[in-house]
């Protein structure tokens, strides 16, 4: 006696929902992230040229080997 297999639509299989749920959740999370970024942007940072003075001195020292302010 042969066995009869019944086929059901793909949406009734739990694996289909697991495969679809991942990309859908990523798309929803990215929409929420973009919405938050548009509605609540970060304020611009105010920097002055004097804030970078130690970094520029270190960069110049590393590039030339001359210690700033050193007597020769």
C-alpha positions in Angstrom: 0.0 0.0 0.0 1.6 3.3 -1.1 1.9 6.2 1.4 0.4 9.4 0.4 2.2 12.6 1.2 0.2 15.8 1.6 1.9 19.0 0.7 1.1 22.2 2.4 2.1 25.7 1.5 5.5 27.0 2.5 4.1 29.5 5.0 3.0 26.6 7.2 6.6 25.5 7.7 8.4 26.9 10.8 11.8 27.0 9.0 10.5 29.5 6.5 9.6 31.9 9.3 13.0 31.5 10.8 14.7 32.3 7.5 12.5 35.3 6.8 12.6 36.7 10.4 16.3 37.5 10.3 16.4 39.9 7.3 13.1 41.5 8.3 14.4 42.3 11.8 17.5 43.8 10.3 15.5 46.0 8.0 13.2 47.1 10.8 16.2 47.9 13.1 17.9 50.0 10.4 14.7 52.0 9.8 14.4 52.7 13.5 18.1 53.7 13.6 17.8 56.1 10.7 14.6 57.6 12.2 16.4 58.2 15.5 19.4 59.8 13.7 17.1 62.1 11.7 14.9 63.1 14.6 17.7 63.5 17.3 21.0 64.5 15.6 24.1 64.9 17.7 25.2 68.5 18.2 28.4 69.5 16.3 31.6 69.4 18.3 33.2 72.8 18.9 37.0 72.5 18.7 39.6 75.2 18.8 42.9 75.2 17.1 44.7 75.3 20.5 43.1 71.9 21.4 45.3 70.2 18.8 48.6 71.9 19.7 50.0 68.9 21.7 49.0 66.5 19.0 50.6 68.6 16.3 53.8 69.0 18.4 54.0 65.2 18.8 53.3 64.6 15.1 56.1 67.1 14.1 58.5 65.5 16.6 57.8 62.0 15.2 58.2 63.2 11.6 61.4 65.3 12.1 63.0 64.0 15.3 63.3 67.6 16.6 61.9 68.2 20.1 59.8 71.3 20.1 61.2 74.0 22.3 64.5 72.2 22.8 67.7 74.3 22.7 70.4 73.4 20.3 
